[in-house]
Every structure is written in C-alpha cells, then in structure tokens.
C-alpha cells in the first residue's frame, strides 16, 4: 500500500469551477479509480494551492491503468485548463517525515510513502 502526496495549483479565478466539477464526479470515474487500486483520494484547497493525499496499491500501476482509459483523457481535457500545469505536473511529493507507529520521531527513511 502506498500513500502519495501531490501538489497542484489552480489558475486564478477558477476555484469555484474546480470545486463544482469535483462535487459531481461521475460514478464511473470513481469506479475506474477504485478498479485501478485507489483506496482513497482527498484534496484540500488553500487559495490556489491543492494538496492531494492518495492511498493506493501502486501509484505507477494506477497511473498506467488510468492512462489506458478514454475517461481519463476526457477528464484531462476538462481539468488541465483549470490548473497551472507548470507547477502541477511535478508528480508525487517526497516524504519528509511521518509519525512512527511506535517509538520516537525519526527522519523519513522510506521516501516511497509505503505503509505497513
């Protein structure tokens, strides 16, 4: 199981459009994400900055599976114009620290986001 962090940035003035689109995500899109190994996906917004946390079986495998679907390409046509892609296309964030399940806090030695 992997926990992935992403950061994307909206283009100014498109905050409400982005939230409206996500309020009505199609059931088939949700199912495609689940079928590709996604257990959960949360998005928080701070101004124009979006912070995503994804729990999935395999991030690379999920991206490969989703990329094969026409649904994904239609989604990108809708969502990419709302994003500042120069910032948003960087991929997963490196893990810096996590609260250990037991014991004292330590620097993150597992940068993949793997969880037991």
Secondary structure, DSSP 8 states (H G I E B T S, - for coil): -EEEEEEEEB-TT-HHHHHHHHHT--HHHHHHHHHTTEEEEEEEEETTEEEEEEEES-HHHHHHHHHT-HHHHHHHHHHGGGB-HHHHTT-S----B---SSSS--B---TT-B--
